[in-house]
Amino acid sequence: IAEALGEKRAFALNLLYGSIRTSNDECVAAVASLDPDDRVFVGKLPRLGTLWNLLSRKEDVVHIEHAAVRAGLLDDQTKCLKDKAQDAVLKQEYDGLSQLIVGLLDRARRPRAKVQALWLYATVGDRAAELSTAIANFDRVASAIRNSGGLKKILKFVLAVTNFANHGSDRGQNVGVRLSALAKLQTTRTTNAGNSGIRTLLQFVVRHADVSSSTLKHEIPSELLNAVRNGQSRGTISDAIDQLRHERDAAANERGVLSREATTQAPGVDARRVAVAAAAAARMAHIVADVEEEVSGLDASFLAMDTTVDGVLQYFGEPNPQAVDVADWLRQLEAFLTQYDGEYAEFREHNARREKRSLLAKKQRDREQILQTEADDPQGSTTPRSPRRGDSTEIDPSTGATTPPASPAKRTATNFDRLLVDAPRRVLAGDSASEFDVIHVCAQCRSCNHTVMPGAFAKDADHTWYCADCWWEFSLNNPDWRAELGEDTTPVVNTE
């Protein structure tokens, strides 16, 4: 080996040879018969991979074969060991790697073809499964995009907006929108946002297309997009299937050679070699049949997937689908879905803030109406209220019915503007302490009561109470709502 390939290459091959971990005779016999029991190589892929790396370079095997012929080890015509004496010299004078390769050339004949067939047989299942998964991912993502109702609704809305914006020009009569054009929605800005808060065309689409981001996530899962975008491309899958087909054809050619060797009737042919060739031919036929089944299934699946993906690309406006980089196309779609999700979350927060402002505005109008009524009627009026803890009741002797006492007079305002700007925070001198004897829980946080915490009573018929913390936070965020606070800010303790 060193004489044929040089010291450096021979050293690398000897390192590989040390990893085979099996005897030369067992190795040669397994290769010659194509490992019929799947015991030596097929069931031990690392060992088979090491042997394949030893023989992977065709020129190395040719150089070693010529060197063996020149050394008188192999016959130039039959490529067999010349005689038993030379076999003994081989075992004594040459290293283990040289003995292995010369033994393979003698007994296995075309060892590269046989080892390649064994590698194909041992790995075709895993390789086909990996390719089938990649094909299925393409099918699933194409079907998900094609059947996404939310995405179609967004595209229809964008088409209507762009045609309306370009009305009167050549671009105002578009019949469709490419999916890749959705990336421009984020960068198309409005000239005057006004009070709407809409600054980009994407924000306008989010607010008016009526498609939630959760719907898009459910219809087009990001995990599926990532699996396709980070996986094998259609070209890579096609090349891998072609490689399997090429290896299958090489195995079929070797099967033909073995069949001819098994049926030869030339005089002087070793009967043992004929029997080994016949067994190897049958084994190779089994290998070719298994690989043919896998390749046929992959071809059918890939053709169906390729047609589906091309149809989806054409459906979304790509005139030449074969020229489209599907991974880049999906990357643009994923970027749009991410942008849409962010804008939709902001839109929901905006709606929540608007609803809260509307609710607070309504409460403010109600408070102002009450204060205005009290300012217009300085004498005040009594308002019946429900009995509270600590109130005394009167019993009518004739009917036996109980009559609750009249409620104290409502607080009156002498100056409406003063109440709006600086509503007092303490109990007025004329108020009865029994007004606040009943325990009230904070209407906002529901965790405080007015007997132990400072707070304020709202000016409504139910005397709704809020703790000081809730009203303080509210007054900081809404400085124009100071009249919302009531009269009481200190705990009132029942001394009875």
SVG drawing of the C-alpha trace seen along z (x, -y; Angstrom):
<svg xmlns="http://www.w3.org/2000/svg" viewBox="-104 -78 112 106">
<polyline fill="none" stroke="black" stroke-width="0.4" points="0.0,0.0 2.8,-2.4 4.6,-1.7 1.5,-2.2 -0.1,-5.2 2.7,-6.8 3.5,-7.0 1.0,-9.7 -2.0,-8.0 -1.0,-4.6 -0.9,-6.0 -4.4,-7.4 -5.7,-4.1 -4.0,-2.2 -5.8,-4.3 -9.1,-3.3 -8.1,0.3 -7.5,0.3 -11.2,-0.6 -12.7,2.4 -12.1,4.7 -12.7,8.0 -10.4,10.5 -9.3,10.2 -10.8,13.6 -14.2,12.8 -14.2,9.4 -13.3,10.8 -15.9,13.6 -18.6,11.2 -17.9,8.9 -17.6,11.7 -21.0,13.2 -22.6,9.7 -23.0,10.5 -26.1,12.7 -26.8,12.9 -26.5,9.1 -24.1,9.9 -20.6,8.6 -21.3,5.3 -25.0,4.6 -25.8,4.8 -22.8,2.7 -22.8,-0.5 -19.7,-2.1 -17.6,0.9 -19.2,0.9 -18.6,-2.9 -15.0,-2.4 -14.6,0.3 -16.3,-1.9 -14.0,-4.8 -11.0,-2.5 -12.3,-1.7 -14.0,-5.0 -11.3,-6.2 -11.5,-4.1 -8.0,-5.3 -6.5,-3.9 -7.9,-0.5 -6.6,-0.6 -3.1,-1.6 -3.0,1.2 -4.2,3.7 -1.5,2.7 1.2,2.8 0.0,6.4 0.3,7.5 3.8,6.0 4.8,7.8 3.6,11.1 0.8,11.5 -2.1,11.3 -2.5,12.8 -2.9,10.0 -5.7,11.7 -7.8,13.3 -6.8,11.0 -6.5,14.0 -3.6,15.0 -1.1,17.0 -0.6,19.9 -0.5,21.0 3.2,20.2 2.5,16.6 -0.3,16.6 2.1,17.7 4.6,15.0 1.8,12.5 0.9,13.4 4.6,13.2 5.9,10.1 3.0,7.6 1.1,5.7 -2.5,6.4 -4.0,3.7 -2.2,4.9 -3.3,8.5 -6.9,7.3 -7.1,5.4 -5.3,8.0 -7.6,10.7 -10.6,8.6 -9.3,8.3 -8.7,12.0 -11.9,13.4 -14.4,10.6 -13.3,9.4 -14.9,5.9 -14.8,5.1 -15.9,1.4 -19.1,2.4 -20.0,5.0 -19.2,2.7 -21.2,-0.1 -24.1,2.3 -23.9,3.3 -23.8,-0.3 -26.9,-1.1 -28.8,1.9 -27.9,0.9 -28.8,-2.8 -31.6,-3.0 -34.3,-2.7 -33.1,-5.6 -32.3,-7.7 -35.7,-7.1 -37.4,-7.9 -35.5,-11.2 -36.4,-12.2 -40.1,-11.2 -40.2,-13.4 -38.9,-16.3 -41.3,-15.7 -44.2,-15.4 -43.2,-18.7 -43.4,-20.5 -46.8,-18.9 -48.1,-20.0 -46.9,-23.6 -48.2,-24.0 -51.6,-22.7 -51.7,-24.9 -50.9,-28.0 -53.3,-27.2 -56.2,-26.4 -55.5,-29.4 -58.8,-31.4 -57.2,-34.1 -54.3,-34.7 -56.7,-34.8 -58.9,-37.3 -55.8,-39.5 -54.7,-39.3 -58.2,-40.2 -58.3,-43.2 -54.8,-44.4 -55.8,-44.0 -58.9,-46.2 -56.9,-48.8 -54.1,-49.0 -56.6,-49.2 -58.5,-52.0 -55.3,-53.9 -54.1,-53.6 -57.5,-54.3 -57.2,-56.1 -53.8,-54.7 -52.6,-51.6 -51.9,-49.9 -55.5,-50.4 -56.8,-47.4 -54.7,-44.6 -56.3,-41.2 -54.1,-39.8 -51.4,-40.4 -48.2,-38.4 -47.5,-36.9 -44.0,-38.4 -45.6,-41.9 -46.9,-41.6 -43.5,-42.6 -44.0,-46.1 -47.1,-46.7 -44.8,-47.4 -42.8,-50.0 -45.7,-51.8 -46.4,-54.7 -49.3,-57.1 -48.8,-60.9 -51.0,-61.9 -51.9,-59.4 -54.2,-61.8 -56.0,-60.5 -56.4,-57.0 -52.8,-56.0 -52.4,-54.3 -48.9,-54.9 -48.4,-52.1 -50.5,-50.2 -50.0,-47.0 -51.7,-48.6 -54.6,-49.6 -54.9,-46.0 -54.7,-44.6 -57.5,-46.9 -59.9,-46.4 -59.2,-42.9 -60.8,-41.2 -58.3,-38.4 -56.8,-37.5 -53.1,-36.5 -54.2,-33.3 -56.2,-32.3 -53.1,-32.6 -50.9,-30.7 -53.4,-27.9 -53.7,-27.7 -50.0,-28.1 -48.0,-26.8 -44.5,-28.4 -43.0,-25.0 -44.0,-23.7 -42.5,-26.8 -39.3,-26.3 -39.1,-22.6 -39.3,-23.4 -37.2,-26.5 -34.4,-24.8 -34.7,-21.5 -33.6,-20.2 -34.7,-22.2 -36.5,-20.7 -33.3,-20.6 -31.5,-18.8 -34.2,-16.2 -34.3,-15.6 -30.5,-15.1 -30.6,-12.7 -33.3,-10.6 -31.1,-10.6 -28.1,-9.4 -30.2,-6.5 -31.2,-5.7 -27.6,-5.8 -26.5,-3.5 -29.4,-1.2 -28.3,-1.1 -24.7,-0.3 -26.0,2.6 -28.1,3.9 -25.0,3.9 -23.0,5.8 -25.9,8.3 -25.6,8.9 -21.8,9.5 -22.3,11.9 -25.0,13.8 -22.7,14.3 -19.9,15.5 -22.3,18.0 -23.4,19.5 -20.0,19.7 -18.9,23.2 -15.3,22.3 -12.8,25.1 -10.7,24.7 -13.0,22.4 -13.1,22.9 -16.4,24.4 -16.3,22.7 -16.0,19.3 -19.0,20.1 -21.1,21.1 -20.1,17.9 -21.0,15.8 -24.4,17.5 -25.2,16.7 -24.0,13.2 -26.1,12.7 -29.2,13.8 -28.3,11.5 -27.7,8.6 -31.1,9.2 -32.8,8.9 -30.9,5.6 -31.9,4.1 -35.5,5.0 -35.6,3.4 -34.0,0.2 -36.2,0.1 -39.3,0.1 -38.0,-2.7 -36.9,-4.8 -40.3,-4.3 -42.2,-5.5 -39.9,-8.5 -40.3,-9.4 -44.1,-9.3 -44.2,-11.4 -41.7,-13.9 -43.6,-14.4 -46.9,-15.0 -45.2,-17.4 -43.5,-19.3 -46.8,-19.7 -48.5,-20.9 -45.8,-23.4 -45.7,-24.8 -49.5,-25.2 -49.4,-27.1 -46.7,-29.4 -48.7,-30.1 -51.9,-30.6 -50.1,-33.3 -48.8,-35.1 -45.5,-33.6 -45.4,-33.2 -42.3,-31.0 -42.5,-28.7 -39.5,-26.6 -37.2,-29.7 -38.5,-30.6 -36.4,-29.8 -39.1,-28.3 -37.0,-28.7 -36.7,-32.4 -40.4,-32.7 -41.4,-31.0 -39.0,-33.2 -40.8,-36.3 -44.1,-34.8 -42.9,-34.0 -41.6,-37.6 -45.0,-38.9 -46.8,-36.6 -44.4,-37.8 -45.1,-41.5 -48.8,-40.8 -48.7,-39.2 -46.9,-42.1 -49.3,-44.7 -52.3,-42.6 -51.1,-42.5 -50.7,-46.3 -54.1,-46.6 -55.7,-44.6 -54.0,-46.7 -55.2,-49.8 -58.8,-48.5 -58.5,-47.6 -57.3,-51.1 -60.0,-52.7 -62.7,-50.6 -61.3,-51.6 -61.3,-55.2 -64.9,-55.0 -66.0,-53.3 -64.2,-56.0 -65.7,-58.8 -69.2,-57.4 -68.6,-57.3 -67.3,-60.8 -70.3,-62.1 -72.6,-60.4 -70.7,-62.0 -70.8,-65.5 -74.5,-65.1 -75.1,-64.3 -73.0,-67.3 -74.8,-69.5 -78.1,-68.4 -77.0,-69.1 -75.7,-72.5 -79.1,-73.3 -81.0,-72.2 -79.2,-73.6 -81.9,-72.5 -81.2,-68.9 -83.6,-66.0 -83.7,-62.8 -83.1,-59.5 -84.3,-56.3 -81.7,-53.7 -81.5,-50.1 -81.1,-49.4 -77.5,-49.0 -75.9,-47.3 -76.4,-49.5 -79.6,-51.2 -82.7,-51.1 -86.0,-50.1 -89.6,-50.9 -92.4,-48.4 -96.0,-49.3 -98.2,-47.8 -101.2,-47.5 -99.4,-45.7 -96.2,-44.4 -94.2,-45.7 -90.8,-47.2 -90.0,-50.6 -86.4,-51.6 -85.4,-55.1 -85.0,-57.8 -81.6,-58.3 -79.6,-61.4 -79.7,-64.3 -77.3,-64.1 -74.4,-66.4 -75.0,-69.6 -72.6,-71.8 -72.6,-75.5 -70.2,-75.9 -70.1,-73.4 -66.7,-74.5 -65.2,-74.1 -66.4,-70.6 -64.9,-69.7 -61.5,-71.1 -61.1,-70.4 -63.6,-67.9 -63.1,-67.5 -61.6,-64.2 -63.0,-64.0 -66.3,-63.4 -68.3,-66.6 -69.2,-67.8 -72.9,-67.3 -72.6,-63.6 -73.6,-60.8 -70.9,-58.2 -73.5,-55.5 -73.4,-56.3 -70.2,-54.4 -70.6,-51.7 -71.3,-49.0 -68.1,-47.3 -67.4,-48.2 -64.9,-46.3 -62.9,-48.2 -64.7,-48.0 -61.4,-47.9 -59.0,-45.5 -61.6,-43.7 -58.9,-43.2 -59.5,-46.2 -62.4,-47.4 -63.1,-50.9 -63.0,-50.2 -59.3,-49.6 -57.9,-51.3 -58.1,-54.9 -60.2,-55.4 -63.0,-57.4 -66.7,-56.9 -67.9,-57.6 -70.8,-60.0 -73.4,-57.5 -76.5,-56.0 -74.7,-52.9 -71.9,-54.7 -69.3,-52.6 -66.0,-52.7 -62.5,-52.5 -59.3,-52.2 -56.8,-55.1 -54.3,-53.1 -56.7,-52.4 -57.9,-56.0 -54.4,-57.4 -53.2,-55.3 -56.3,-56.3 -55.9,-60.1 -52.3,-60.0 -53.2,-58.4 -56.3,-60.6 -55.6,-64.1 -58.9,-65.4 -61.0,-63.1 -60.4,-64.5 -64.1,-65.0 -64.5,-61.2 -63.3,-60.9 -65.8,-61.0 -65.7,-62.4 -64.1,-59.9 -60.4,-59.2 -59.9,-57.9 -61.1,-54.7 -64.3,-55.2 -64.4,-53.1 -67.7,-52.2 -67.3,-53.2 -70.5,-51.4"/>
</svg>
